[in-house]
Amino acid sequence: MRTPIIGGNWKMNLNAGDGADLAESIAEGLARGPLGAEVVMFPAFPYLALIADVVESTPPMLGAQDAHQEASGAFTGEVSLPMLEDCGVEWVLVGHSERRHVIGESNEIVREKLHAALNAGFSVILCTGELKEERESGRQLEVNRAQLAHALEGLPAAALSRLVIAYEPVWAIGTGLTATPEDAQEVHADLRAALAEHYDQGVADAVRIQYGGSVKPANAAELFAKPDVDGFLVGGASLKSADFLDIINAVTAAKAEGQA
Ligand code: PGA
């Protein structure tokens, strides 16, 4: 059975004090247990080392929202994977829709970043997702498959043990619109089928696929009830400890029920 995984993507939000408070209250909340999921928090670059201290030897793991594909060099303003390692980072987010569609990262850059992060020993959440007009024209499976295929090109099966995929329909991110559980399940199942075609069924069955896009305590349980939804990547609701903990608790409760 796949261990559920929940990420909190803080994006370009919170200052040092508020971030440390949030991390602390999440760590405290998780310590009250039981905890049926892995939890990763993604603060902004300047606060990674600070938050690493706050969550040291507690369950939440630390992730970075992006990383440059080169280890060092003349890349003004960028942050490298060795620098992230120094800050105590274990996870890297690659190909978030805001990087693809706002910053302009191509499929090729996403692929380079994914391979660099996995080669450097990090665990990665790779995001895919279709735009509103792509869904309206019924192209959601094709678009997500194409993004996944580009990113995985040349990646050996062994590397996938440190890979999580996040299906994040762009039209659902930060909009309050959530994919229905059926919409999410359709894409998740198709991404898993694509993994089985690229690799084999065993690999496909082991990779965790998160849903992201306006996840909140009120919709987490019904989305998680779908067989190919293995957790969430949460933006807005991860900035409030009560909401984020409620989402984690909903997943923990559903997992316990499934095992009972
Ligand atoms: P949201 O963001 O939960 O605020 O929609 C999700 C994400 O961008 O990962």
Boltz pocket constraint, residues with backbone or C-beta under 6 A from the ligand:
constraints:
  - pocket:
      binder: B
      contacts: [[A, 9], [A, 168], [A, 172], [A, 173], [A, 174], [A, 175], [A, 176], [A, 212], [A, 213], [A, 214], [A, 215], [A, 233], [A, 234], [A, 235], [A, 236], [A, 237]]
      max_distance: 6.0
